[in-house]
Amino acid sequence: MENIAKINKNSRIAVLCGGLSNEREVSLRSGRNVFRALIELGYKDVTMIDVDRNIASVLVESKIEYVINVLHGRYGEDGCIQGVLEFLNIPYSGCGVKASAICMDKIMTKRVLSTADIPLIKSVNVTAQNYKEEVKKLNYPIIIKPACEGSSIGMTKVNSESELDKAMQEALKCDNEILIEEYLVGESATVGVLERETESGIETFATPILGFKTKTEWYDYEAKYTKGLTEFILPANFDEDLTKKIQDLAILAHKTCACKGVSRVDFLVHNDIPYILEINTNPGMTDTSDLPAQANEMGINYNELVDIILKSAEIK
């Protein structure tokens, strides 16, 4: 992408949200919050765009100079909108085409992470045709996950073979490729990874670790987006050595998958082993989202976090 002037308070900025994925409503909530933060930060020319298939024309006609991408899920987080923005030569926040495509696909993420010294839960990759045979390689209980879906949509915990077919049919509504992992009992945790430009170069740093306990059996869509169903533990109750290991692994995963600007790395800690579950390249920015809470714990308030994410458009 061509070098252009730095972002300033008069830059014409678009907040891209909504979109066409199953996470549309969550994205709209994130977008409204980010739009309000940019106004409070003093940016004078900000517009919020609910993305549809005419987005390229809208961006050109609106003469947008920078984009802060708050789209979640398919088309917004998988490299598609990033490719459009690259083609239009509009700088945008967060990860680029390659990292977005890799991390949106849970199967591809695990393949890439397996090249580094990163703990991963035993799993198989299946389709509608071969899942009954492949699942025999795993021990129950298991978790069924559509490969390219977010916010736990289409995911089901399966305790026995008798529950398998129904769970697979639910997952196959979302994707043709399915990841099946063994279900381990442990502590759920997530770590934000941010980048910012300093005098000595690009600084990549991890946020405090957020642990959580849910009133649901596992961290499903309901638990993620319903106030009161999840107890945040911030910082998480890990000792100093394990805390550092988890944060270092988050940064390693971020870099291994070529992420830029911002990501959130999700873990399951089982027997003191921090297994990486997935990498989210466009973390939620709602009132109940993880990343804003993590940033706030280290002294970065919501508006400052939005500014860091916006300015990641300058450092690709």
PyMOL commands that set and color helices and strands:
alter all, ss='L'
color gray80, all
select helices_A, chain A and resi 24-40+55-61+80-88+97-104+106-113+131-137+161-172+221-225+240-256+290-297+302-314
alter helices_A, ss='H'
color red, helices_A
select strands_A, chain A and resi 12-17+45-50+66-69+123-126+142-146+156-158+178-182+187-198+201-206+210-214+230-233+262-270+273-280
alter strands_A, ss='S'
color yellow, strands_A
deselect
rebuild
show_as cartoon
